[in-house]
C-alpha cells in the first residue's frame, strides 16, 4: 500500500490552489483522503474498503452539526455562569 498512498500528500497542496480565488474552504485532510481513495479506485475497486470510506463520509457529515450543538451548549453555559 505505500506505493499506492504515496501520491496523496503530493497532491494535497496543489489541489487547494484552484479553490482559493473563490474563497472556498478546502481541507487538506479531505483532499488527502479523497486522493488515497481515488488512487485505490484507479488501481481497482477491490483495493478500496467501502465500509471505511462510508465511515469517513458519515464522520464528515456529522462533524458540523455536532460541533454547532456543542458550541451552543458551551456558549449558553458560560454565558449563564458569567452573566
PyMOL commands that set and color helices and strands:
alter all, ss='L'
color gray80, all
select helices_A, chain A and resi 2-20+28-43+45-47+50-82
alter helices_A, ss='H'
color red, helices_A
deselect
rebuild
show_as cartoon
